[in-house]
Amino acid sequence: MRYRATERINHWIVAICFMLVALSGLGFLFPAFNWLMNVFGTPQMARILHPFISVAMFVAFTLMFFRPWHTIW
């Protein structure tokens, strides 16, 4: 097996967080895409959740980035 289950789950967490942050970010940046923020329910909820999802994505991506280092050192 090339990747363990935890590595696959971490990858999907990063991918899903990226899509959610991209949807809300496009809604914030371009007024024509305001309808994308309805994925979160309301634009206010998108504004609240955007930073939290971003932090979760950063943590998961950092774990994914440092995973190969234990084999190098």
Summary of the structure (lengths in Angstrom):
residues: 73
radius of gyration: 15.3
end to end distance: 22.1
largest distance: 48.9
contacts: 177
relative contact order: 0.15
helix: 86%
strand: 0%
